[in-house]
Structures are given as structure tokens and as C-alpha cells.
Amino acid sequence: MKDKKVAIVGAGIGGLATACLLSKKGFDVTVFEKNEQPGGRCSIFEKDGFLFDMGPSWYLMPDVFEHFFDLVGEKIQDHLDLIKLNPSYRVFFKDEGPTVDLFADLEKDAPVFEKLEKGSFKKIKEYMKKSEEHYRIAMDKFIYKNYDSIFDFFSLDLIIEGLKLNILSKMQSYVERYVKDSRIQKLLQYQLVFLGNSPYNAPAIYNIMSHVDFNMGVFYPQGGIYKITEALVNISKKYGAKYRLNTPVSKINTEDGKVTGLTTNKGDEIPFDIVISNADLHHTETSLLSEEDRSYDQKYWDKRVLAPSGLVLYLGVEGKIDNALHHNLIFSKDWKKNFSQIFDRPVWPDDPSFYICVPSKTDPSVAPEGKENMFVFVPIASDLDYSEEQLGTYADRIISTIQKEMGIPDLNKRILVKRIFCVKDFKDRYNSFRGSALGLAHTLFQTAIFRPDNTSKKVGGLFYTGGNTNPGIGVPMCLISAELAYKRIIKNKNAGPLNKL
């Protein structure tokens, strides 16, 4: 395969994982990255002794990671020092009830559910059993599968399996069958934010995230999530992959319906036999390809449902924060209104739900001694317009809410490092369509066969990987997207995960 030259545009997790698979197989791989470091959203920055993961902060679905490392012939423990968080996270309900800690252990979690709704635990166990069953079906039949036509998706056996997954139901109505307490419903559905969707719009198939959360647990690689990026870079380089950082690609070159290479922002035209874009799919289609080579026209993009953007705060804090765990969630009282202000009528949320990560609770390397590292993510509408003054005012409001809800009255006075990252930054740093933090939301008609394909409809030799193609959003899904792109290139039609390269 050394005679096959492959360019990967974008060094996000999907691009890095694809580089690992193809270089291991013997392809001559070069990765082009516009920014100063690999990782895409899974990158870092350091200031005054604080080390911040800029994007993903949850390590979920350990089975997917283990499978991927096995596939490239590596032992995951040689690359990542994983710790299972116990408890997994803490939830603050504002004025709705007690603060609760959740474990990936149903028996330990039982008192929490019973306290919130008497008699609920029996139904929760039933729900979790179904969630595990659905997870197995999804992984075996759907998630590792490429779709060549709509008939692949609507074959009889997949229709039967799909009906088991309740793909035509919405998450909110599905969860209401099991529990009535709104707080428990929130606990079973907050994971949907990681998929860029609302419980009022997400297919019930995504109840599988409850199995991931409550049965499999939450992990953390010591040194931060960026250790995943470093591991993938090191593995791909081991097999010969080359990296060109600070090198934006300005054009994907084609001739007679086939890819011929690419052009960098410096005007260098470089020939390649295969090009795989891990860049934002809208950016790839509308900025890197000529109009006749595009698989999706502007009407298509105008109809897409985007995952939320986010107001992100990176805070370096003096002293310790006693009331926080590694992962913390603050839930709004009016859940439905909060989602509506993100998806239906974009405004700054009146009463937002949001997430606070304090990795220094687990990992002393990410903050100076005696200090805390805080990462705050507030889901907001993609493409939300704002002035710098509005941004600063809303950020201060979020800090005030943290002070009140988490019992840290002097937090604002203890902040040593403060960086704000928002919609415009997602556009500038990641070429993100409408400034989404995640990409295309997981609605019914943006899932599986209805999600953008990972192979170009117009250009031979052009493929896609990452969160905007199958199977979707999140670090584990991007690892799987790399395997799906790899299958396309080697023409493997296996419906399940590969056993070997």
C-alpha cells in the first residue's frame, strides 16, 4: 500500500484515528492541520500552570476505545492511565431538590431514585435492562455499519431490530413510560446534550446512553483527555504517518470526477491518490470543493439541525472547591423552556442547564498545588449573535450561578485565569458550521442512512470522517467513524466491528 498516497484534512479524533488505521495497513499518510496542534476540539492550552482540555472532557464507552486500540495492535494501558470516577458525577437541581451523587452502580444509585420518586427503582432497573439490550443491538447491527443505499437500512432484519430500539419514539415520551418525576427524567436524558439534541426531538434509540452512563461508568485518563490525542498521534507516527501543522488546506483538487490531491494555503499543490476530510463537512463541501464536486447543495445545509454551540469558560481558581466533584451538572428548573431557547427560538437561555468539570479533583497535574482547574460548558444556540459586552455579562452571570448553587460565594474573587470561548471561536478555530460546538444534531433524519455519507457522491477517492458523518458525535463515535472510512477504502462490507486490519 506504500504506493497509495493518502491526505487527511484535519487532525481531529476522526482524522487521527483514520491515520492510525491506514498507516498501520501500509498507506503513505500525511495529515494536514490548520491549527498549531493536533486534536481538533480535543486540544489543550496552558496558562500560569493550569492545563485545560479545550473540548471533550468525558471518557465514556470504554469498550469502543479498547476495541480501537486492539485493532491497531496496541494495549490501551500502554498509552492511557485510566481511572474510573467514583462517584461518576454530582447533580445540582437548583431549588428542586437535594444535590445527588450518581455512581455507575444501580444498587448504590437506588436510594437516589427512591428519594426522588418512591417506588421508581423497580422501573429504573427495567429501563436500564432495556437500555443495555438496545446498546448491544445498536453496536452489533447499526453503529459499525456503512450504508450504501436506503435498502441497507430498511432490510427486514434491520427493521425488526430498529423497532426494538423504539426509533420512531421521542426520548421524552419513552422515558415518561418508566418514571414521572421530572428530576429523574433529567438524569436519564441529560446525556442527549452530548449528542447535540433535545429529549423532545431525539429518537428513543438514544436511551442507549443510559447504559453507557449508569452501567459502564465514567473514566478519566490521567493527564487529561488530550492524552487520547497524543496516543493516536504517536501510534500513527509509529507506522509512518506525517503531520503538517499550521497548514490550512484551501482546495481539494479533482479531475474527471476523481480526486487528484490538494492545495494548501501557501499555494502548494500536492498530489494524492486518496483524500479524507476530517474538517467540518459544511466547510469541506462549500469551501474546499468546486460547486460541481459537492455532494450537498445549499438547500441541504439550510435544512440541517445543528447541535448547540456553547459558552465555554476556562477558569484557574485560587484555593480548593469543596462542593465539587470531577464532573458536576446544574439543571434548569424549566427543562423544556431551556431546550426551546437553544433549538426553537435562539436567545441566551434565561435559566440554563450547564456542566462544570473540575479535573484537578482527580488529577493534580492540571493545576498548581492548592488551586483548581474549572471547565464550564453552557449549551447555547448555534449561530447566536452577541457583542463582547453581552458575552462578558452572561459569563459573569454563569459564575454567579455557580457561586450560589455550588456554595462558593467568593468564586469570582478567586479566579486567577479566565478565558471565554464561544460561537465565534468555534467558527474561527474549527471552521464549524454556524459555530456549533458539536456538529449535526442526532435527530431521526440525521441518524444512520439519513446522516451525511462518508464517501463523496461526486468525487472518486474522496472520503469523510468525524462527527458529521456516521455514526456521529463524540470521541468514541469519531473512532468508529475512522473504522467506517477505513472499511470504505479497503471495500470491506462487514456490518460489525472489524476483528483485524
C-alpha positions in Angstrom: 0.0 0.0 0.0 3.0 2.3 0.2 2.3 3.4 -3.4 -1.1 4.8 -2.2 -0.6 8.3 -1.0 -3.3 9.5 1.4 -4.1 13.0 2.6 -6.1 13.6 5.7 -7.5 17.1 6.1 -7.9 17.9 9.8 -6.3 16.3 12.8 -9.4 15.9 14.9 -10.0 12.5 16.6 -11.6 11.1 13.4 -8.6 12.1 11.3 -6.1 10.9 13.8 -7.8 7.5 14.2 -8.0 7.2 10.4 -4.3 7.9 10.2 -3.6 5.1 12.7 -5.6 2.6 10.7 -4.3 3.5 7.2 -0.7 3.9 8.3 -0.8 0.6 10.2 -2.1 -1.0 6.9 0.8 0.4 5.0 -0.7 3.5 3.3 1.6 6.6 2.9 -0.4 9.0 5.1 0.0 12.8 5.5 -2.2 14.7 7.9 -2.8 18.5 7.3 -4.0 20.6 10.3 -4.8 24.3 10.2 -4.1 24.9 13.9 -0.9 24.8 15.9 -1.6 21.4 17.4 -3.4 18.1 16.5 -6.6 17.1 18.2 -9.3 19.4 16.7 -11.8 20.1 19.5 -9.7 17.6 21.6 -6.8 20.1 22.0 -5.3 21.9 25.0 -3.9 25.2 26.2 -1.8 26.1 29.2 -1.6 29.3 31.2 0.1 30.1 34.5 0.5 26.4 35.4 -3.1 25.4 34.5 -3.6 22.8 31.8 -7.0 23.0 30.1 -8.6 20.4 27.8 -10.4 22.7 25.4 -13.2 20.4 24.4 -14.2 16.8 25.3 -13.9 16.0 29.0 -16.0 12.8 29.5 -14.3 9.4 28.8 -17.3 7.2 28.0 -17.8 3.9 26.2 -14.6 2.2 27.2 -15.4 -0.8 25.1 -15.1 1.4 21.9 -11.6 2.6 23.0 -10.4 -0.9 23.8 -11.6 -2.2 20.5 -9.9 0.5 18.6 -6.5 0.1 20.3 -6.8 -3.7 19.9 -7.5 -3.1 16.2 -4.2 -1.2 15.7 -2.3 -3.7 17.7 -1.8 -1.6 20.8 -2.5 -2.1 24.5 -4.6 0.8 25.8 -2.9 0.7 29.2 0.4 1.4 27.4 -1.0 4.8 26.4 -3.7 5.8 28.9 -3.6 5.7 32.7 -7.4 5.3 33.2 -9.2 5.9 36.5 -12.9 5.1 37.0 -14.6 8.0 38.7 -16.5 7.1 41.8 -18.9 8.8 42.1 -19.3 9.5 38.4 -20.7 13.0 38.9 -22.7 15.3 41.1 -26.1 16.9 40.1 -27.4 20.2 41.5 -31.2 20.7 40.9 -31.3 24.4 41.9 -34.4 24.8 44.0 -36.0 21.5 43.0 -34.5 19.1 45.5 -31.4 17.6 47.0 -27.9 17.6 45.5 -27.2 14.0 44.4 -24.2 11.9 43.5 -24.5 9.2 40.9 -22.4 6.0 40.7 -22.2 3.5 37.8 -23.7 1.0 40.2 -27.5 0.7 40.3 -27.6 -0.6 43.8 -25.7 2.4 45.0 -27.9 4.7 42.9 -31.1 3.1 44.2 -31.5 5.4 47.2 -31.2 8.4 45.0 -34.0 7.3 42.7 -36.2 6.2 45.6 -35.7 9.6 47.3 -36.8 11.5 44.2 -39.7 9.1 43.4 -40.9 6.4 45.8 -41.1 3.1 44.0 -39.2 4.2 41.0 -36.2 1.9 41.3 -38.0 -1.2 40.0 -39.0 0.7 36.9 -35.4 2.1 36.6 -34.0 -1.4 36.6 -36.4 -2.4 33.8 -35.4 0.7 31.9 -31.7 0.0 32.3 -32.1 -3.6 31.3 -33.7 -2.4 28.1 -31.0 0.2 27.6 -28.3 -2.4 27.8 -30.2 -4.6 25.3 -30.6 -1.7 22.9 -26.9 -0.8 23.2 -25.9 -4.3 22.2 -28.3 -4.2 19.2 -27.1 -0.8 18.1 -23.4 -1.8 18.4 -23.9 -5.1 16.6 -26.2 -4.1 13.9 -26.1 -0.3 13.2 -23.2 1.7 14.5 -20.3 -0.1 12.8 -22.2 -0.4 9.5 -21.8 1.6 6.3 -24.9 2.2 4.3 -24.7 2.1 0.5 -28.4 2.7 -0.1 -31.7 3.1 1.8 -32.4 -0.6 1.2 -29.4 -1.4 3.5 -31.2 0.4 6.3 -34.7 -0.9 5.6 -33.9 -4.5 5.1 -36.2 -6.8 7.0 -33.8 -7.8 9.8 -32.8 -4.2 10.4 -36.4 -3.1 10.5 -37.1 -5.7 13.2 -34.1 -4.6 15.2 -34.9 -1.0 14.7 -38.4 -1.4 16.1 -36.9 -2.9 19.2 -34.9 0.3 19.6 -38.1 2.5 19.5 -36.5 4.6 16.7 -39.9 6.2 16.0 -40.5 7.4 19.6 -39.0 10.5 21.1 -36.9 10.2 24.2 -39.1 12.3 26.4 -42.2 10.2 25.8 -40.1 7.0 26.1 -38.7 7.9 29.5 -42.1 9.0 30.7 -43.3 5.4 30.4 -40.9 4.5 33.2 -40.7 7.4 35.6 -42.9 10.5 36.3 -40.5 12.6 38.5 -39.0 15.4 36.3 -35.7 15.2 38.1 -35.2 11.5 37.3 -36.2 12.2 33.7 -33.5 14.8 33.6 -30.9 12.3 34.9 -31.9 9.8 32.2 -31.8 12.4 29.4 -29.0 14.9 30.1 -26.6 12.8 28.1 -28.5 13.9 25.0 -26.7 17.2 25.1 -23.5 15.2 24.3 -25.3 14.2 21.1 -26.4 17.7 20.4 -30.1 17.2 20.8 -33.2 17.7 22.9 -35.2 15.0 24.6 -38.3 16.4 22.8 -36.7 15.7 19.4 -34.1 12.9 19.9 -35.1 9.4 18.8 -35.6 7.0 21.7 -32.8 4.8 20.3 -30.5 7.1 22.3 -31.7 5.6 25.6 -28.6 3.6 25.0 -26.7 6.4 26.6 -28.2 5.5 29.9 -26.5 2.1 29.7 -23.2 3.9 28.9 -23.7 6.2 31.9 -25.2 4.1 34.6 -23.9 0.6 33.8 -20.5 1.2 32.1 -19.4 4.3 34.1 -17.3 7.4 33.6 -13.5 7.2 33.3 -10.6 9.7 33.1 -7.1 9.4 31.6 -4.6 10.9 34.0 -3.0 14.0 32.3 -6.3 14.9 30.6 -8.4 13.9 27.6 -5.6 15.3 25.4 -3.7 12.1 26.3 -6.0 10.4 23.7 -4.9 12.8 21.1 -1.2 12.2 22.0 -1.8 8.4 21.9 -3.3 8.5 18.4 -0.6 10.8 17.0 2.1 8.5 18.5 0.6 5.3 17.1 0.1 6.8 13.6 3.7 8.2 13.6 5.0 4.8 14.7 3.7 3.4 11.4 5.0 6.3 9.3 2.2 9.0 9.3 3.5 12.5 8.7 2.0 15.7 10.1 1.9 19.2 8.8 0.6 21.6 11.4 -0.3 25.3 10.8 -1.1 24.3 7.3 -4.7 25.0 6.2 -5.9 23.3 3.1 -7.5 25.7 0.6 -8.7 23.3 -2.0 -9.3 19.6 -2.7 -8.2 19.1 -6.3 -10.1 16.9 -8.7 -10.1 15.8 -12.4 -12.7 13.9 -14.3 -14.6 13.0 -11.2 -11.6 11.8 -9.3 -9.5 13.3 -6.5 -6.0 14.3 -7.6 -4.7 15.9 -4.4 -5.0 19.2 -2.6 -3.7 22.7 -2.4 -2.5 24.3 0.8 -3.0 28.0 1.8 0.6 28.6 0.8 -0.3 27.6 -2.8 1.4 24.2 -2.7 -0.3 21.7 -5.0 0.3 18.2 -3.7 -0.8 15.0 -5.5 -2.6 12.3 -3.5 -4.5 9.2 -4.6 -7.0 9.4 -1.7 -8.2 12.4 0.3 -10.1 12.0 3.6 -11.6 15.1 5.1 -12.0 15.3 8.9 -12.6 19.0 8.5 -16.1 20.3 9.2 -18.3 18.8 6.5 -20.0 22.0 5.5 -16.6 23.7 5.3 -15.3 20.9 3.1 -18.2 20.9 0.8 -18.6 24.7 0.4 -15.1 25.9 0.7 -12.7 23.2 -0.4 -14.7 21.7 -3.3 -15.8 23.3 -6.5 -19.6 23.5 -7.0 -19.8 20.6 -9.4 -18.0 18.4 -6.9 -20.3 19.0 -4.0 -22.5 16.2 -2.7 -24.8 18.6 -0.8 -26.2 21.9 -2.1 -27.0 24.9 0.0 -30.7 23.9 0.3 -29.5 20.8 2.1 -27.4 22.8 4.6 -30.2 25.3 5.2 -32.4 22.4 6.4 -29.9 20.8 8.8 -30.5 20.8 12.6 -27.3 21.8 14.3 -26.2 20.7 17.8 -25.8 23.6 20.2 -22.9 25.8 20.4 -21.5 26.6 23.8 -20.3 29.3 26.1 -17.1 27.8 27.5 -15.3 29.2 30.5 -11.7 28.1 31.3 -11.1 29.1 34.9 -8.0 28.8 37.0 -9.1 29.2 40.6 -7.2 30.0 43.8 -7.7 27.6 46.7 -9.8 24.4 46.7 -13.5 24.0 45.9 -15.0 21.6 48.4 -18.5 21.2 47.0 -17.4 20.0 43.6 -16.6 16.5 42.1 -14.7 15.9 38.9 -17.9 16.2 36.9 -20.9 18.4 38.0 -24.2 19.3 36.4 -26.5 22.1 37.3 -30.0 21.6 35.9 -32.5 24.3 35.0 -36.0 24.1 36.5 -37.8 24.7 33.3 -36.2 21.9 31.2 -38.4 22.4 28.2 -38.0 26.1 28.0 -34.2 25.8 28.2 -34.1 23.4 25.2 -36.6 25.7 23.3 -34.3 28.7 23.8 -31.4 26.6 22.3 -33.2 24.9 19.4 -36.5 26.7 18.6 -36.1 30.5 19.3 -32.4 31.1 19.8 -31.6 33.5 22.7 -29.3 33.5 25.7 -31.1 31.0 28.0 -32.9 32.6 30.9 -32.4 29.6 33.2 -29.6 27.4 31.7 -28.6 23.9 32.5 -24.8 23.6 32.3 -21.8 21.5 33.2 -18.8 22.1 35.3 -15.7 19.9 35.1 -13.0 20.2 37.9 -10.4 17.7 36.7 -7.9 18.8 39.4 -10.1 16.8 41.8 -8.7 13.7 40.2 -5.5 14.9 38.5 -3.1 17.2 40.3 -1.1 17.7 37.1 -3.7 20.1 35.6 -3.4 22.8 38.2 -0.7 24.3 40.5 -0.8 22.9 44.0 -3.6 24.3 46.1 -5.6 25.5 43.1 -8.4 24.2 41.0 -8.9 23.9 37.2 -12.5 24.5 36.1 -14.1 24.0 32.7 -17.6 25.3 32.3 -19.8 24.5 29.3 -23.2 26.2 28.8 -25.2 24.9 25.8 -26.5 27.8 23.7 -27.9 28.1 20.2 -25.6 27.7 17.3 -25.1 31.0 15.3 -26.2 33.0 18.3 -25.2 36.6 17.7 -23.7 38.7 20.5 -21.5 41.6 21.4 -18.3 41.2 23.5 -20.2 43.1 26.3 -23.1 40.7 26.1 -20.7 37.7 26.2 -18.9 39.0 29.3 -22.1 39.9 31.1 -23.5 36.4 30.5 -20.3 34.7 31.6 -20.4 36.7 34.8 -24.0 35.5 35.3 -22.9 31.9 34.9 -20.2 32.4 37.5 -22.7 33.9 39.9 -25.0 30.9 39.4 -22.1 28.6 40.2 -21.4 30.6 43.3 -24.9 30.2 44.5 -25.7 26.6 43.5 -22.4 25.1 44.5 -21.9 27.1 47.6 -18.8 29.0 46.5 -19.7 32.6 47.5 -16.3 34.1 46.7 -15.6 32.3 43.4 -15.4 35.4 41.3 -12.8 36.9 43.6 -10.6 33.7 43.4 -10.3 33.5 39.6 -6.7 33.7 38.5 -7.1 32.6 34.9 -10.2 33.3 32.8 -10.7 32.6 29.1 -14.0 32.7 27.3 -14.7 30.6 24.2 -17.9 30.9 22.3 -19.8 30.7 19.0 -17.4 32.9 17.0 -14.4 31.0 18.3 -15.9 27.7 17.2 -16.2 29.2 13.7 -12.7 30.6 13.7 -10.8 27.8 15.2 -12.7 24.8 13.8 -14.5 26.2 10.7 -17.6 25.0 12.5 -20.8 25.4 10.6 -22.8 28.1 12.4 -20.4 27.9 15.3 -21.9 24.6 16.6 -19.8 23.0 19.3 -20.5 19.5 18.1 -21.9 19.5 14.5 -25.1 17.9 13.2 -27.6 17.0 15.9 -28.8 13.4 16.2 -32.4 13.8 15.0 -34.2 10.9 13.4 -33.5 12.3 10.0 -29.8 12.9 10.7 -29.1 9.4 12.0 -27.7 6.3 10.2 -28.8 6.3 6.5 -30.0 9.9 6.8 -26.7 11.3 8.1 -24.2 12.5 5.5 -22.4 9.6 4.0 -18.6 9.1 4.5 -17.9 8.8 0.8 -18.4 11.6 -1.8 -21.3 11.2 -4.2 -19.4 13.1 -6.9 -15.7 12.5 -6.4 -14.0 9.2 -6.5 -11.3 8.8 -3.8 -12.8 11.4 -1.5 -14.0 10.2 1.9 -15.2 11.8 5.1 -14.6 11.0 8.8 -15.5 12.7 12.1 -18.7 13.7 13.9 -20.7 15.0 11.0 -20.8 11.6 9.3 -21.7 8.2 10.6 -22.1 7.2 13.4 -22.0 10.7 14.8 -20.9 13.0 17.6 -18.4 12.2 20.4 -14.9 10.9 20.7 -15.9 7.2 20.7 -18.2 7.8 17.7 -15.3 9.5 15.9 -13.1 6.4 16.5 -15.8 4.3 14.9 -16.2 6.8 12.0 -12.5 6.2 11.2 -13.1 2.5 11.1 -16.1 3.1 8.8 -14.0 5.2 6.4 -11.2 2.6 6.5 -13.8 -0.1 5.5 -14.9 2.1 2.6 -11.3 2.4 1.4 -10.5 -1.3 1.6 -14.0 -2.2 0.3 -15.0 -4.2 3.4 -18.7 -4.5 3.9 -18.7 -6.2 7.3 -21.7 -4.9 9.3 -20.0 -5.2 12.7 -16.6 -4.1 14.1 -13.5 -5.4 12.4 -11.5 -8.1 14.1 -8.3 -7.3 12.4 -6.8 -4.9 9.8 
